[in-house]
Amino acid sequence: MSQKPTVFIHTNDKQIVGALVGMYSMKKASRNPDAFDVKLIRLEETPHLHRRQGQPYLRKGKNAVWLNEDLQSFSPLRRMVPQLMGFEGRALVTDPDVFAVGDIHELLTADMGGKAILCRNISDGYKGNGNAFYASSVMLLDCSRLKHWRWNDEIERMFEGKLDYGPWIGLKDEDPETIGEIGEVWNSFDLLMPETRLLHTTERLTQPWKTGLPIDFDLTTKAAHVKEEEKGTLLARALRRLGFSSRPAQSGNDTAGRYQPHPDPAQEAFFFELLKGALDSGYLDPKLLEQRIREKDVRQDALQIVAAMTKKCEMEC
């Protein structure tokens, strides 16, 4: 018996709130919510990777150290999906900061043209950095054509220094003839437009649920902690890249070294509407949200924002 097409959202505990809101959004935006499943893959429930804390691995030709607490430590889980599907059927894998604006069932049932993978091909680089890549953060997979994705074996090879994480995550080890493209609207990097189908809040510095929290990732994108004395300089560079006209606050001001408000108020409003819906529908347990607020993974005023939205709705409805 064939299984339903399945959306897999891979995450870790630091990003679990975004993942659950994303799960809710997939069902909410679809006209056929019962035609597909949505599941989470959690790093903390994947011992074959989670137990690697502190171990060296190969990344872009150099030795790196595996840190479970890294914001993107869930990334290798995306290559596990065909194995989880028993190498049968269709699956879509997304990051935990991807939210459905349109009907995901349209993508799950799209003509793949005989390809094994559909994803965004950033042929001209991203934000002018000249680095072309496959955006494996959102991938439609024909799992029957990916039987060589033996995840357990590949993780072993990565920590043995025989498989390089960078090309592996970037799909550069795949035959390009087996990779097709999805439109930008199905992995829209920080652009919420009428045609957007999946909004991907890729710019971690301005993710709407993080505003005001201390930055807990390396702005240089190296998987290591930011040194306190470097935060001001790195934040300034990131803000300039985002097009902010003002410089970050200097030492002594409470906005120095913190996540910034999203430059597009519509994206912040969109996220909090989804957050409220996820709480109201039971996709997100309020106790879990409170826990992640205490852990400083979600902004401190998140519950107040939702309460204000509820009050406004009661008054207007």
JOHUBEL-V562916 format. One line per field, one symbol per residue. ss: DSSP state (H for helix, E for strand, L for the rest). phi: phi as a letter, one per 30 degrees, with the letter a starting at -180 (. if undefined). burial: 1 if it has 16 or more other C-alpha atoms within 10 Angstrom, else 0. A space follows every 50 residues. Layout:
ss: ???
phi: ???
burial: ???
This chain:
ss: LLLLEEEEEEELHHHHHHHHHHHHHHHHLLLLHHHEEEEEEEHHHLHHHH LLLLLEEEELLEEEELLLLLLLLLHHHHHHHHHHLLLLLEEEEELLLEEE LLLHHHHHLLLLLLLLEEEEEELLLLLLLLLLEEEEEEEEEEHHHLLLLL HHHHHHHHHLLLLLHHHHHLLLLLLHHHEEELLHHHLEELLLLLLLLEEE LLLHHHLLLLLLLELLLLLLLLLLLLLHHHHHHHHHHHHHHHLLLLLLLL LLLLLLLELLLLLLHHHHHHHHHHHHHHHHHLLLLHHHHHHHHHLLLLLL LHHHHHHHHHHHHHHHL
phi: .dddebccccabddcddeddddeedddddcdbdddbcbbcccedcbddcd ddeiddbcbhibdbcdbdddecddedddddeedddihbicbccbddccbd ccddddddcdddhiddbcadcddcibhidicdaddddbbcbcddcbdddc dedddeddddicbceeddddidccdedcccccdedcaddibcbeddcbcc dddeebdddcejdddbbdddiddadddedcdddddeddddddjddcdddd ejcdcdibeceddcedddddddddddddddcjdbdedddddddddicbed ceddddddddddddddd
burial: 00001111111111111111111111111100000111011110000011 01000111100001111111111111111111101011111111111111 11111011000100111111100000000000111111111111110010 10011011101011101110100000001111011111111100011111 11011111111111111110001111000011011111100000000100 00001111111100001100111111111000110000100110011111 01101100000000000
